[in-house]
Every structure is written in structure tokens, then in C-alpha cells.
Amino acid sequence: MIQRKNNAHQIAYFSKKASTAIPLGAIVSIDTDGFLIPATASTTAHIGVSMEVIATTDSDYSSTRKVMVDILKSSTDQLEAEVSAGTVTQTAVGAFFDLNSTGDKVDLSATSVKAVYVVAVNTAKGTVTIQLSSLASVDETGA
């Protein structure tokens, strides 16, 4: 799960893509048809974090109902994220990594699309503090 670590929540509602599961605390994107979808290991255009779970067992799973999203707009917005793969060590700080396939964790073993930037680690909890790459105040060269 990924959740906001600092700054105030900025809540907005978006119509979800029909018949699409979205984990609670997943990074989300808008597809080419204008519907909310969960991020994946290959997406890079992200808007925020899902504040609701959309499960295949929900009675409205096949609908396009509105879903609450915590919008990320600032380069100071930071998130605490669980890690799906790789080891949480100090060497992750200052590097870019991918999300996992469901967009609700960081994959510290993958750097294909560099979706998130690690600003801190908590080795005791096994979590990382991240910024979305599109909002990070540095680029992948560290500048």
C-alpha cells in the first residue's frame, strides 16, 4: 500500500474504468478514454493515490462510478510505500524505481520506466518514502 506521508490531502473524484480492480493505496492514472485506472509497472503518467478499493466482488464493479483519489500536485508531496521486490537499503535513496504490476508497491529491483524517486528509507518497517518522478525536483541524472 502507498499512502501520503506529508502535506494535506487533496481529494478529487474520477470515474473509474468499468470492470477494473483498483487496490486501496494504489498509484492511479487516467487512461486514453478519460477513466481512472491503477498504475502498472510500465505507466509513468500518474495523478495520485486511490483512497478506495475496487474489488471484482463489488456490486458496482462493472460500472464507471466515481472513485476518491488523493491528488499529488507538488514536488514536496511525499508518499510512504511498501516494497514488493528488492531490498530496502540506504543505497535506494536518490534513485528512480518502478512500481509493481498493480501500482500499490515499489519494485526496488526494476528501473525500466523510473516511475518513482526514493527520498528516504525505513529499513525497520521495510518501506521507502517516494515522490512521483513527474513531480520530483530532480531528474534521473540527479540534477
C-alpha positions as CSV (number, residue, x, y, z in Angstrom):
1,M,0.0,0.0,0.0
2,I,1.1,3.5,-0.7
3,Q,-0.1,6.5,1.4
4,R,0.5,10.2,1.7
5,K,3.3,11.0,4.2
6,N,3.2,14.8,4.3
7,N,1.1,17.8,3.2
8,A,-2.7,17.9,3.2
9,H,-4.8,15.5,1.2
10,Q,-6.2,17.0,-2.0
11,I,-9.3,14.9,-2.8
12,A,-10.9,14.7,-6.2
13,Y,-13.3,12.1,-7.7
14,F,-12.8,10.4,-11.1
15,S,-14.9,7.9,-13.0
16,K,-13.2,4.5,-12.9
17,K,-12.9,2.2,-15.9
18,A,-15.6,-0.4,-15.8
19,S,-14.6,-3.9,-14.6
20,T,-11.2,-2.8,-13.4
21,A,-9.9,-3.6,-10.0
22,I,-8.0,-0.9,-8.1
23,P,-6.2,-1.7,-4.8
24,L,-6.5,0.7,-1.9
25,G,-3.4,2.9,-1.8
26,A,-2.5,2.2,-5.5
27,I,-1.0,4.9,-7.6
28,V,-3.5,5.7,-10.3
29,S,-3.6,7.2,-13.8
30,I,-6.2,8.3,-16.4
31,D,-6.5,6.1,-19.5
32,T,-6.9,7.5,-23.0
33,D,-10.7,7.3,-22.7
34,G,-10.6,9.5,-19.5
35,F,-11.2,6.8,-17.0
36,L,-9.3,6.1,-13.7
37,I,-7.1,3.0,-13.8
38,P,-4.4,1.6,-11.5
39,A,-0.8,2.3,-12.4
40,T,1.3,-0.7,-13.5
41,A,5.0,-1.4,-13.8
42,S,5.0,0.3,-17.2
43,T,2.9,3.5,-16.6
44,T,4.5,6.9,-16.0
45,A,1.7,9.5,-16.1
46,H,0.3,9.3,-12.5
47,I,-2.2,11.6,-10.8
48,G,-2.4,10.4,-7.3
49,V,-3.3,7.6,-4.8
50,S,-6.6,5.6,-4.7
51,M,-8.4,6.2,-1.4
52,E,-10.8,3.3,-2.1
53,V,-10.6,-0.4,-3.0
54,I,-12.4,-1.6,-6.1
55,A,-12.8,-5.3,-6.0
56,T,-14.1,-7.8,-8.6
57,T,-16.7,-8.8,-6.0
58,D,-18.2,-5.3,-5.6
59,S,-21.8,-5.0,-6.8
60,D,-20.8,-1.9,-8.9
61,Y,-17.5,-3.4,-10.3
62,S,-18.8,-3.2,-13.9
63,S,-19.9,0.4,-13.5
64,T,-17.9,3.6,-14.1
65,R,-18.7,5.1,-10.7
66,K,-16.6,7.9,-9.1
67,V,-13.6,6.9,-7.0
68,M,-11.9,9.1,-4.4
69,V,-8.3,10.0,-5.2
70,D,-5.7,11.9,-3.2
71,I,-4.2,14.1,-5.9
72,L,-0.5,14.8,-5.9
73,K,0.5,18.2,-7.3
74,S,3.6,19.4,-5.6
75,S,7.2,18.4,-5.7
76,T,7.0,18.4,-1.9
77,D,4.3,15.7,-1.8
78,Q,5.8,12.5,-0.4
79,L,4.4,9.0,-0.1
80,E,5.3,6.1,2.1
81,A,5.3,2.9,0.1
82,E,5.7,-0.8,0.8
83,V,8.2,-2.7,-1.3
84,S,7.3,-5.6,-3.5
85,A,10.8,-6.7,-4.6
86,G,14.3,-5.7,-3.9
87,T,16.0,-4.9,-0.6
88,V,15.3,-1.7,1.4
89,T,18.7,-0.2,2.0
90,Q,20.1,3.3,2.1
91,T,21.5,2.9,-1.4
92,A,18.0,3.3,-2.8
93,V,17.9,6.9,-1.7
94,G,18.4,9.2,-4.7
95,A,17.4,6.6,-7.2
96,F,14.5,6.0,-9.5
97,F,12.5,2.8,-9.5
98,D,9.3,1.2,-11.0
99,L,6.0,0.3,-9.4
100,N,4.8,-3.3,-9.2
101,S,2.2,-4.7,-11.6
102,T,-0.7,-3.4,-9.5
103,G,0.7,0.0,-8.7
104,D,0.4,-0.4,-4.9
105,K,4.1,-1.0,-4.1
106,V,7.5,-0.1,-5.3
107,D,9.8,-2.6,-7.0
108,L,13.3,-1.8,-5.9
109,S,14.7,-4.4,-8.4
110,A,13.2,-2.6,-11.5
111,T,14.3,0.6,-13.2
112,S,12.7,0.3,-16.7
113,V,10.3,3.4,-16.5
114,K,11.6,5.0,-13.3
115,A,8.1,5.9,-12.0
116,V,9.1,6.9,-8.5
117,Y,12.1,8.7,-6.8
118,V,13.2,7.4,-3.4
119,V,13.9,10.2,-0.9
120,A,14.2,8.1,2.3
121,V,14.1,4.6,3.6
122,N,12.8,3.0,6.7
123,T,14.7,-0.3,7.0
124,A,12.9,-1.3,10.2
125,K,9.5,-1.1,8.5
126,G,10.7,-2.2,5.1
127,T,9.2,0.9,3.4
128,V,10.5,3.8,1.3
129,T,9.5,7.4,1.1
130,I,8.9,8.3,-2.5
131,Q,7.9,11.1,-4.9
132,L,6.3,10.5,-8.2
133,S,9.0,11.0,-10.9
134,S,6.9,13.5,-12.7
135,L,6.8,15.7,-9.6
136,A,10.3,15.1,-8.2
137,S,12.5,18.1,-8.1
138,V,15.4,16.2,-9.7
139,D,15.8,14.3,-12.9
140,E,17.3,10.8,-13.3
141,T,20.8,12.4,-13.6
142,G,20.3,13.7,-10.0
143,A,20.2,17.4,-11.2
